[in-house]
Amino acid sequence: DMRINAEHIRIADQFVEVPGGTNNNNYANVQLIVEIAERTGVSAVWPGWGHASENPELPDALTAKGIVFLGPPASSMNALGDKVGSALIAQAAGVPTLAWSGSHVEIPLELCLDSIPEEMYRKACVTTADEAVASCQMIGYPAMIKASWGGGGKGIRKVNNDDEVKALFKQVQGEVPGSPIFIMRLASQSRHLEVQLLCDQYGNVAALHSRDCSVQRRHQKIIEEGPVTVAPRETVKELRASARRLAKAVGYVGAATVEYLYSMETGEYYFLELNPRLQV
């Protein structure tokens, strides 16, 4: 950026050079970000996207120094940045979810503002191939084996029978080492719909718009179209209302994107996950 005289550097009042190399040396280095913020006397930090923007250690570290973090609090990141945790919170907030390995787990809505009890969290997960098979048999095939910390097409496999579960379970574990694993029913003939949110620190939540992100390759979005036209207006209103309930349940602050699966056959929608940013 410095060499090419990037525009965002030219128009800045002040810029700070950081070490080169991988992002753990610069933009993902929480300690470095906090040190620079203190040294330059800023009152707030906007983390942008990627790097440390979804690391709950950053808002905690900045808050400890009296610096405002322009984004969600660490508690919201921890709760919703995890696919298992966010599905449990969605159930508590009355947001529809597909049948999954945690469908039987109920948590009180007031616990959503705090960390989900470990015992309840574990009940929603599967730890062995045999447990995964049992869960798939209960939910019904076809199903998805998913890593809670997965993303970008990693840590997700479709399975149609017990043999495929046994063969693919280890692959999901290997792609996202250490991640909790869960099972979710496959939503066939469905569209991938999203609602974008802006939330302030006073509990106000605005659902900005909707979009259709169904054109994908290897579970990664290629084209995003908005607003949603494949679902009735009333359904889109429900998508927005459900997204607001979810954000309020965890005291969310900042920008967010709530993802849903929408069945073209039944007209029903299901919560997929919430990302603590506007999706790109």
C-alpha positions, 0 to 999 in steps of 0.5 A: 500500500505504501509503495503504490501510494494507496488512496486510503493512505493519502487521505488519512490524517495520520498513518502508522507503519506496522511490521510486514509478514503474515497477519499475526505480525500486524493486523491480527496482532491484538497486542500490537493494535492496542499498543498503537491505539494507546500510543496514538491517543485514539478514542475508538478502533474500527477493526475492518474485516478479517484479521482480528475483527472477529477475535473476542480478545480485541474488544476485551483488550481495548475496553480494558484500556478505555478505548471504544471498539466499533463492533460487537462485544466479546460476549456476542462474538463468543456466542454467535461466532460459533455455529453450535452456540448460535443455533442454540441461541436461535432456538431460545429466541424462537427462530426456526432451525432445521432438525439437528443434533442439538434440537433437543437442547433448550436453554433459557433466553436469559442465558443468551447474554452470558456463556452457554453452559458447557454441559448444554453445549456438549449435548448438541455435539457429536464426538465420534463417528458412531455418535454421528451415525446415531444422530443422522439416523434420528434426524434422517438422511440426507444430512450434513456433518459440520464443524462448528468453527468451519467456514469457506467450504471447509468442515462440511460434508453431505452424507446419505447413509451410515457408511458415508458418515463413518467415511467422512466424519474424520475428514470434517474433523481433520479440516478444522482441527479441534472444532466441535462437530454437529449434525444437521438435516440437509435442506434440499431444494433450498435457497440461501437468504440473508438479512443485514443488521445494524445494532447500537449499544442502546438495544436498537436493531435495524434490519437493513435489507435482504439478499439471495446468495444461492449461487455458490460453488463448493459452498462459497458464494459467487453471486449475491442479489438483493433484495430477496424476490424468491420468497413472499413479502411476508416471509421476508418480513419474518426473516427480518423480525427473526434476525432482530430477535436473535441480535437482541437476545445477545445484546449485539452491537455493530453490523451483522449478517444473519443467514437462512435456508429457505425451502422453495417446496414448503415456504419455510425458512431456517436459521443457518448462522450469524456472522459478526460483519456485513458479508462480502 
